Amino acid sequence: MQAKELEFFKDQLLDAKEHILQNIALAAKELGQLQAQENNDDMDFASMRSDAMIEQVSSDQQKSELREIEHALERIRNGSYNTCEMCAEKIGIARLKAKPYANFCMTCRPLYEKSH
C-alpha cells in the first residue's frame, strides 16, 4: 500500500475515533441527566431504565468499535495494516474503504465470524 493511501486510511480512522469519543461523552452526559431526573411514578422509572439500557448498549458498541479503530491505527504504525490477520493476504482497498478497521479479507471474515 502506498504512503498516500495509508495516510488516507489513517485520517479516516482518526476522524472515526474522534466522532466515537464525542458520541461516548454525549451518551455519558445524557445518561447522567437521565439518572438525575425525578421519577414521579413507575412509568417514569421504567422509561428512564429503558432509555439508560439503550444508552449503555450503544456506548458498549461504540467502545468496541473504538478498540477496533485503535487496533487498526496500531497496524498502520507497525506496517501490517492491510494484511488479513487470518490468511496474511492483502485486504482489498474497496473493503478498507467500506470498513477502514477491517482485520480480515472478504474470504476470511465469514470464517472468523462463524467461529466467534
Secondary structure, DSSP 8 states (H G I E B T S, - for coil): --HHHHHHHHHHHHHHHHHHHHHHHHHHHHHHHHHHS---SHHHHHHHHHHHHHHHHHHHHHHHHHHHHHHHHHHHHHT-TTB-TTT--B--HHHHHH-TT--S-TTHHHHHHHH-
